[in-house]
Amino acid sequence: MSINWRGRLNPTANLWFWPLIWSVSGLFFIFESSVITASRRFANPYFYLRQQLIWFIISLITYLIVKKINWAFWEKVAFPLFFFNLFLLVLVFIPPFGVKIGGAHRWLNLGITTFQPSELLKLSSLLYLSTWLSLKPRSFSQFFFFISIISGLLILEPDMGTLILIVTTLSLVFFIYKPELKPFLKFSLFLTLISLLLIITSPYRRQRLMTLLKPYQDKLGSSYQLNQIIIALGRGGLWGQGLGGSKQRYFFLPASHTDAIFAVIGEETGFLGSSLLLFSYLLFLGQLLRAATAKPLGSKRLFLIGVGILIALQAIINIGGMIALLPLTGITLPFISYGGSSLFTLWLLIALASSP
């Protein structure tokens, strides 16, 4: 445990602990849930494990370097980093830089792999907002303009799951900065109406909502994935089927190594294992909030609060979709699901949160 120069415990010294546990556990469950798919698709049972391991090593090395950089540096680069991220979000629409997959423009072609700029936006927008709010008093109208720019680009991709996650996180951070209930409720109502409009005007999003409301109506069609998730969690029971005991990974459960990996965890470790995972996210949120209260009022405190909200909210959205409390969004389980862009960005968030 690290001690600062005044002899007090450094509240951000051990922020790496739970992310490391989750990342290593994620490597195991990614292999568990993807071995059959990887063997069939790539003739290599270790394909997804290898890809995630490479990203994990890159993320860990980056974390060890970045966490040593003083917070004052990140305050200085917050604005150019955010606008560079906006440029990358525009670049995804321009071939050959952007890669269109499944009708969505979310990825940049890096040659040997792809990267999602919307994942990096979690960091750059939060860093920008934290620094921006610490400079001078800001109004809701200024914040609304800031949110509108982000929302417009993410709607065009489209990436509704990330949009909901980022906008909700930033809105809560702004409310903590400026706890005025009336304008916040008006803003929340406006966001709700816009969300409903986006759902109504999109057959795909409308189908997702209907699947949540009537999960057993089309078990072999639109409700197939949700029903397989429910079956997996039901098979897990209290104690689980044991590690390696998942049946849903045998081509029954789509995206079992990405956004649906919680279903495999629940099937193999049961209610007990799933509850321990949820509890670990709560412990980590508490750790970040304690670290935030130990900081003076300013950008670092707001950033720490935002990181805690973002990771907790991402876990809630993912798990809420798994247990049929929220629509399925494609949002990954933090640090555990397969996805290099997500893992790299989350470790960057922890690195900046740990910076002196």
TILUM-497923 format. One line per 8 residues: number of its first residue (from 1); their letters; for each residue x negated, y, z negated of C-alpha. Coordinates in steps of 0.25 Angstrom, whole numbers. Layout:
N
NUM> A> X:Y:Z  ...
This chain:
356
1> MSINWRGR> 0:0:0  -6:14:4  -8:25:-6  -9:39:-1  -19:50:-6  -10:54:-18  -10:40:-23  4:37:-20
9> LNPTANLW> 10:26:-12  11:29:3  26:26:5  24:23:20  12:14:18  19:1:19  30:4:30  23:-7:39
17> FWPLIWSV> 27:-18:29  41:-21:34  39:-18:49  27:-28:49  36:-39:42  47:-36:52  38:-36:64  31:-49:61
25> SGLFFIFE> 44:-56:58  49:-50:71  38:-57:78  43:-70:72  57:-68:75  54:-63:89  47:-76:92  58:-84:86
33> SSVITASR> 69:-77:94  62:-76:107  54:-89:109  65:-96:117  68:-84:126  53:-81:128  50:-95:132  61:-95:142
41> RFANPYFY> 59:-81:148  43:-80:147  39:-94:145  32:-89:133  39:-91:119  30:-80:113  33:-69:123  41:-60:114
49> LRQQLIWF> 33:-63:102  20:-59:110  26:-46:115  31:-42:101  18:-46:95  11:-37:104  20:-25:101  19:-29:86
57> IISLITYL> 3:-28:87  4:-15:95  14:-9:85  6:-13:73  -7:-7:78  0:6:82  6:6:68  -8:5:61
65> IVKKINWA> -13:16:70  -1:26:70  2:25:55  -12:31:52  -8:44:60  -4:56:51  11:59:51  7:74:56
73> FWEKVAFP> 3:68:69  16:62:72  23:75:68  15:82:79  18:71:90  33:69:86  38:79:97  29:74:109
81> LFFFNLFL> 31:60:105  46:61:105  46:69:119  37:58:125  47:48:120  58:55:127  49:55:140  48:40:139
89> LVLVFIPP> 63:38:137  65:46:150  54:37:157  61:24:155  71:29:166  60:31:176  54:19:183  44:13:183
97> FGVKIGGA> 42:18:169  55:14:164  60:0:163  75:-3:165  79:-16:157  94:-20:156  99:-7:161  92:1:151
105> HRWLNLGI> 80:11:153  73:9:140  59:4:143  46:9:148  37:0:157  23:0:150  18:-11:160  15:-22:150
113> TTFQPSEL> 28:-20:142  39:-10:141  42:0:130  55:7:125  54:22:123  67:22:115  60:14:104  49:24:103
121> LKLSSLLY> 60:35:102  63:30:88  50:35:84  48:47:92  62:53:89  61:50:74  47:56:74  52:68:82
129> LSTWLSLK> 64:70:73  57:69:60  46:80:64  57:89:71  65:89:59  53:92:50  49:105:58  62:114:55
137> PRSFSQFF> 77:112:52  84:106:63  99:106:67  109:95:71  110:101:85  95:100:87  95:86:82  106:83:91
145> FFISIISG> 98:88:103  87:79:99  96:67:98  102:69:111  89:69:119  86:55:113  100:50:115  101:54:129
153> LLILEPDM> 89:46:133  92:34:125  107:34:131  101:34:145  92:22:143  102:17:137  97:13:123  109:14:113
161> GTLILIVT> 103:6:102  90:15:101  99:27:103  108:24:91  96:20:82  87:33:85  99:43:85  104:37:72
169> TLSLVFFI> 90:37:66  87:51:70  101:56:65  99:50:52  86:57:50  91:70:54  103:69:44  93:66:33
177> YKPELKPF> 85:78:38  98:86:38  109:80:30  121:88:35  133:79:36  142:86:45  133:88:57  128:74:55
185> LKFSLFLT> 142:68:55  145:76:68  132:71:74  136:57:70  150:58:76  144:63:89  134:51:90  145:42:87
193> LISLLLII> 154:47:98  142:47:108  140:33:104  154:29:106  154:36:120  141:28:124  148:15:120  161:18:127
201> TSPYRRQR> 154:22:140  145:10:141  151:-4:143  138:-10:137  139:-3:124  154:-4:123  152:-19:125  142:-19:113
209> LMTLLKPY> 152:-13:104  163:-22:108  154:-34:106  152:-29:92  167:-27:89  171:-40:96  158:-49:95  166:-62:98
217> QDKLGSSY> 173:-58:110  163:-61:121  153:-71:114  147:-75:127  146:-61:133  145:-48:127  145:-53:112  136:-65:115
225> QLNQIIIA> 123:-59:108  131:-54:96  137:-68:94  124:-74:95  118:-65:85  130:-68:75  128:-83:78  113:-82:74
233> LGRGGLWG> 115:-74:61  126:-84:58  117:-96:60  107:-89:50  116:-90:39  110:-86:25  96:-93:27  95:-94:42
241> QGLGGSKQ> 91:-105:51  76:-104:48  65:-97:56  66:-103:70  80:-108:68  87:-98:77  96:-104:88  100:-90:94
249> RYFFLPAS> 86:-88:100  89:-99:110  95:-90:120  107:-88:112  104:-74:106  100:-63:116  89:-54:112  86:-63:100
257> HTDAIFAV> 72:-57:99  75:-43:101  88:-36:95  94:-49:90  82:-54:83  90:-52:69  99:-63:73  88:-73:75
265> IGEETGFL> 82:-68:61  96:-70:55  98:-84:61  84:-88:56  83:-81:42  98:-80:39  105:-69:31  94:-69:21
273> GSSLLLFS> 83:-66:31  92:-56:38  95:-49:25  80:-49:21  77:-42:35  88:-31:32  82:-29:18  68:-27:24
281> YLLFLGQL> 73:-16:33  80:-9:21  67:-10:13  60:-4:24  70:8:26  68:10:11  53:10:12  54:21:23
289> LRAATAKP> 64:29:15  55:29:3  43:33:12  51:44:17  55:50:4  41:50:0  37:59:11  40:74:10
297> LGSKRLFL> 51:80:19  47:81:33  45:73:46  39:60:39  50:59:30  61:60:41  53:50:49  52:40:39
305> IGVGILIA> 67:41:36  69:39:51  60:27:52  68:20:41  82:24:47  77:19:61  72:6:57  84:3:48
313> LQAIINIG> 94:8:58  88:-1:69  89:-13:60  103:-10:57  107:-8:71  100:-21:75  105:-30:64  119:-23:64
321> GMIALLPL> 120:-28:79  116:-42:74  127:-43:64  138:-37:73  139:-24:65  134:-15:76  133:-17:91  121:-23:97
329> TGITLPFI> 111:-13:102  98:-19:105  91:-12:94  80:-21:89  77:-26:74  66:-17:69  52:-23:70  58:-37:72
337> SYGGSSLF> 65:-37:86  57:-39:99  53:-26:105  39:-20:106  44:-5:108  53:-6:96  42:-13:87  31:-3:91
345> TLWLLIAL> 40:9:88  45:4:75  30:2:71  27:16:76  38:21:67  32:14:55  18:19:59  23:34:59
353> ASSP> 31:32:46  18:26:39  9:38:44  2:46:34
